[in-house]
Amino acid sequence: MKSANRGTFETIYEIVRRIPKGQVATYGQIAALAGNRRLARVVGYALHANPDGDLTPCYRVVNREGRVSKAFVFGGENRQIALLRADGIEVKDGVVDLSRYQWKEGLHHLF
């Protein structure tokens, strides 16, 4: 991994660790908090390369529509749904209601 990516990935992991239990964030939201809202795909790459799912709860990150990832690195879509439900988050047809469960930090960066 390039050193620039390593620093970016670590920044992303630090932000994801701040998402409270019972809430989710979007890839774009994490990118904005990391300093560049256009890096949502990089957030996805970082979470897919996450070396420690227990330390960095990447399952709390969903897309801008609240949809879970079909390629969730720690066991697939059903595992992500199970982890979100264990946090008390309702998931219906693979989608989280962002108006109810989205973490409020950094939302002003998205609009």
Secondary structure, 3 states (H helix, E strand, C coil): CCHHHHHHHHHHHHHHCCCCCCCEEEHHHHHHHCCCCCCHHHHHHHHHCCCCCCCCCHHHEECCCCECCCCCCCCHHHHHHHHHHHCCCCEECCEECHHHHECCCCHHHHC
